Amino acid sequence: MVEIAVMGHGVVGSGVVEVLTTHRESIARRAHEEIDIKYILDLRDFPDSPYAEKFTKDFEVIVNDPEVHVVVEVMGGLHPAFEFTCRCMKAGKSVVTSNKELVASKGAELLKIARDHNVNFLFEASVGGGIPIIRPLHQCLAANDVIEIAGILNGTTNFILTKMIRESMPFDEALALAQKLGYAERNPEADVEGHDACRKICILASLAYGKHVYPDQVHTEGISSISLADVEYADNWGGVIKLIGQVKKQESGKLQIIVCPMFVPGDSQLSSVDDVFNGILVRGDATGDVVFYGKGAGKLPTASAVVADVIDCVKHFASRKYLFWEDGSKDYVEDYMEDSVSMYVRASSDDVSLALMNADKLFEGVTRLVRRNADTREFAFVTKKMPEKDIHANLKALSKLGVDVLNTIRLGDF
């Protein structure tokens, strides 16, 4: 029998306990060992829980118990999760986590500690919840050079955008509905401003390309500036708006990585990923495009991925799984302004015809978009592909000619 501890008894932690308990026999068959929860760490009291005798508020009990071989970290946040994880692995215990902030910020350091102490640090649930992506990227697609990863990595923002697209629901109303249904937190900043998706694309980039990418290296934009007018123009263009995390390797060896809303063409597999579902496209040189789809969060889907990692740890006590990436560097990520993109621009002017003529001249040709019931001063267009710094320089010049730029959104090519 293998004894484990679960640190945190919130949504995911309680789900992990539930899955390990209700599927105890089938998990034992797959792990070739019975798995028993010896401790559950939480500062709160759960006197009515059927597992009440397993609760402890003292981390030292867990880290100093030689019978505990695997620790599940589902507390969330960076501290004390980082310190607890370090100490567990240095004490010879493997750690499984769903904590995307922990992996995105400290992954390289934690993987090195795991290697140095011959234990495992696994985090399948940190990116796609119940969607298998870490293991397939690390193992099944290992023969490929990964050209690009692009994904809808946050279910809350995808739900909001789906409501805006399908029901013409304004952003504020869609956000309020997401909060009412439990898809968005009371403070939704991490979701709607793109920070959650940023952490996830950092983890995928670090794994795919072997060097750590830190969240502060990634240009990140959210969806709070998206209007129903933008949604209608995207439809006229032939696609939809999605919050995308994207990374691709340049010929120089540096990465281009970004999180931002994008126009996604209607024939892309990501365009039909709706509601709270996530979709992650991995473009390999041998496989072409492979898409992973499913619920990216939720109690039981995430718990399922955590427990799968626990089983993997139990199977690999004798030989550590080789999951590793090196520390990154400040110059590893290229300035997003150097990337060549096409851009959607929504603007207003007292003289729309003259504004469009000037835009056409500055950008050496633009494609105009239209929507019904637009204000007479409003217009929109799509630029040709060019370095983003040139697009912004042209928009600045356009502004000096009396044009008010209302919003810009990049065009996706996947």
N, C-alpha and C positions, 0 to 999 in steps of 0.2 A: 504494500500500500504506500502511496506517495502522499505526503501531507503538504498542503498548500495554505497560503494566507491571501486574503483579499483585502486590499487597502482602499476603503471607500465603499459606502453602501447607499449611493445615490441611485439614479436611474440605471446606469450601466452596471454598477456594482451589484445591485439587487438582481439585475438580469443575469449576471454571471453566476451568482449563487443559485438562482432558480434553474438555469440550464444544467449546471453541474449536478443538481439534486434530482431533477425530474428525468434526466437522461443518464443517470449514474451507470446503469448496466451497459448500455450501448457505448458510452464513453470508455468504460473499462476495457471493452473488447477492442476498441480502436487503439487505445493507448497501451494495451497489454499489461495494464496495472490499474488497480482501483485508485481513484483519486478522492481524497478526503479533505474537506475544508476544516482546518484546525482553528484558524483565527479569522475574524472579520474586524478590521480596524475602522473605528469611526468615533468622533467626539460626541455624537448624539447617543441617546439611550433608545433601545428598541425592546422594551420589556414584554411586549406582546408577540414578538417574532418567534417563530418556531426554532430559530437558530440563536435565541437569546444567550445561551451559555457560551457561544463562540465569540461574542463581542468583547473587544478590549479597546481601551483608549490609549494604551501604552505601546508605542512602536518598538521599544527596546525588547519587549517580550517576543516579538516576531523575529527581529534581526539576531537575537541571541539564542534562538531555539534551533539546535542542529537537526531536528527532525523535519523542519520546513525546508523544502527543496525548491519550490517555485512560489514566487510572490506576484500577485496580480495588482498592478497599480492603476486604479480607476478613480483617483481623487480629483484629477484635473488640475489645471494651473501649473505654474513652474516651481513654486516653493510651497510646502516642503517636498513635493514629489521628486524633484531632482536629488536632493540630499538623501532622501529615503532610498531611492533607486540605487544611487551610488553605494551606499552602505550595504544594501542587500547583496549586490553583486560582489563586492569586496569580501563579504562573508560567505561567498560560495553558493549563493542562491541565484537561480535564473529569474529574470523579471519579464513579465508580459504587460503591455500597456495599450490603452486606447487613446492616450494623451497626446494629441497632435502638437500642442504647444511645446511639450517636453521634447518630442522627437525633432521638431523643426528647429528648436533653439539649441539643443544639447546632444543631438544624435551622434555626431562624430566622436565626442568625448565619451559618451555612454557605450558606444560600440567598441571603443578601444579598451575601456574598463572590462567589458564582457570578454573580449579576446584575451586580455592579460590574465584574467582569473578563470579562464576556461569555462565560462557559463554562457547562457544565451540571453540576448535582449531582443525580444520579438514584439512587433507592433503592427500586425496586419489590420487591426481595427482603427488605426489612427488616420487613415485616409478615406476609405470608402465605406466605413461602417461595416455592413454585412456583405459588401461587394468584395470578392477576392481580387486584389490588385498587387499587393506587395509580393506575395509568393509567385504568382505568374510572371511578374516583371523580373524577379530575381532568378527564377528557375526556368519556367516554360519558354520565355523569350530570350534566354541567355545567349543563344546562338546569333541573335540579331544585333546590329548596330541600331540603336534607337535614334531615329531621325528627329522625331517630334512627339511630344505628349500634349494633348489639348483636352480639357475636360470641364464639365459642369460638376463642380465639386462641393456645392452647397445647396442643400434641399430647400432651405428657407427662401433664399433669393429666387430659386427656380420656381417655387410656388407663387411668389409675388408676381414675377414676370409672366407666368402662365395666366394668372387672373387678369393681368393688364392686356395680354394678347387675346385671350378667348372672350373675355367679358367686358372689355373696355373699362376696367375698374381702375381708378386712379391709384397711384403708388401708395398714398397715405391710407386709403381704405383697404387695399390689399395687405399692407403691413399690419393693420389693426386686426384683420381677419386671421392672418397667420399667428398673431399673438393669442387671439381668442381660441384658436384650435390647438395651441401648444407647440406650433412649429417655430415660433420666434420667441426669444426671451423678452422680458420687460424692457431691458436695455439691449436693443437689437444690433448695436454698432458692429460687433464682431462679424455678424453675418452680412448686413446690408452695405457695410463699407469695405467688404472684401478680405478682412483679416483672416477669417477662417479658411477661405479658399487659398489664400497666400501660404499659410502654414502647410496645407496639403500639397500644393504644387512644389514647395521646397523639398518635402520628403521624397516625392516622386523623382524630382530632378537629381537629388543627391544619390538616390539608389540607381537611377538609370545611367548616370555619367560618372559616378565614383568619387565625387568631391562634394563636400557639404556646401549647400546654398542656404544662406541665412535670410530670414524674413525681411530684414532691413535692407537687403540688396535688391529687393523685388519692387518695381513700380506697381502700386496697387490702387485701383479705383473701384468704387462700389456702384450701386444702382440707384442711389437716392436722387440723382439728377435726371433719371430717365422719365420722360413724359409720355402721355398717350399719343402726342404728335409724333414722337420718335418711333413708337410702335407702328403707327400707320405708314410712316415713310419706309420702315423696314419691310413692311408687307408689299408696298409698291416696288421696292427693289427686288423682292422675290425671296424674302427670308424672315427670320425672327431675331429678336434680341435675347441673348443669353449672357450670363456672367461666366467668363471663361478664364481658367488658369492655363497658361500655355508656356512651354519651354522647348527650345530647339537649339541644337549645337551648330555653331558657326564654323567655317573653314579654319578660322584662326585658333579653334579649340575653346574659345570662350562661349558662354551661353547667352542667348536672348531669352529672358523670362519675364512674364508680365501677368497680372491679374486685372481684368477690366471687362466692361460690357462690350460685346461684339455683335455685329450683324452676322448671323450664321445663315448660309444659303439653304434654301428649302430642300435641296437634294443631299445635304449632309446628314449623316446618321445622328448627329447631335441635335439637329433641329427638332426632332420629334420626341426628345427627352423632356417630359413635362412634369408638372406638379412637384412633389417632394423627391422625385427620383433624381439620381445622379447618372452621368454617363462619362466614361473616360476612354478617349481614343489614343491608342499607342500605335505609332507609325514606325514599323521596322523595315530595314532594307530587304529582308528575306520574306517576311510574312505579309508586307503591305499593312493595311489598316486593320487593327483588332480593337473591338469596342467592348468594354465592360459596363454592364448596366444593372441598376438595382437601387434599393433604398440605401441612401448613404448615411443614415442615422437611425435612431430608434432603439428602444431598450433591448429587445430580443435579437434583431439583426446584428447590432454591435456586440452584444454578449456572445452570440454565436461565433463571431470572428475571434474574440478574446479566448474563448474556450478551445477553439481549434489551435491557437498558439500554445495554450497550456498542454494540450495533447502532444504537440510537436516537441515541446520542452521535455516532457516525460520520455518520449521516444529517443531523445538525443542527449541523455545524461552522459553516456560513454564518449560520444564524439560530438563536439560543438558544431552547430550549424554555421556555415561560413556566410555570414551576412555582415558586410562591412563597407564603409566608405571613409575616405580620408578627410581631414579638415580642409576647409576651403580657403580662399584668399580674397582680398578686397578687389583685385583686378580680374577675378574669374567671371564675373557677370558684366557683359557689355552694356553700355548706356542705351536705354530703350529708344532714345532719340535717334540713334544710328540705324535702327531697323527700318527696312522699307515696308511701307504699309499703304493701303488705300484707306481713305477716311470719308465718312459721312459727315456732312456739315449742315446744320440747321441755323438759319440766320434771318435777319430782318433788315429792311431798308425802305426809305421813302421812294426810291426809284429801283424797283426789282429788276427791270430790264437792264439798266446800266450796271447794277451790282453783278448780275450774272455775266454780263459781257466782260467786266473787270476780272471776275473769278476765272472765266474761261481763258483770259489772256495770262493771268498770273500762274495758273496751274497747267497751262498748255493743253487745255481741253478738260471739261467736266461733264458729267452726266446728270441732268436735272431729274429730281424726283418730285412727285406731286401727291397731294392728298385732298380729299373732299373737305369743304368748309374751312379751309385754311384762311387765316387773316390775309388781307390784301398785301400787307407788308412782308409777309413770311415767304421764305423760299428755302429749298434744300437741294443739295447736290452731292455727288460722289466724285472724289478725286481719282486720278491715276495713281499707280503705285510709285512711291518715291520715299526717300528717307524722311522720317517723321519730323526731323528738325527743319527740313525744307517746307513741309506742310505748315508748321507753326509760323515760320517766317512769312509765308505767303498770306496766312490768315491775319497776321499782324499788319501787313501791308494793306489788306482788304479793309481792315478796321479803320485805317487812316483815311480810307476813301468813303467813309460814312456808313459802313456795314456793321451791324451789331451781331456778333457771333453768339448764338444762344446755346448750342451744344455741339459736341463732336463725338463720334463713336467710330472705332476701328472696324474694318471689315475682316472677318475670319476667312481663312482659305483652307478648309478641311472638310 
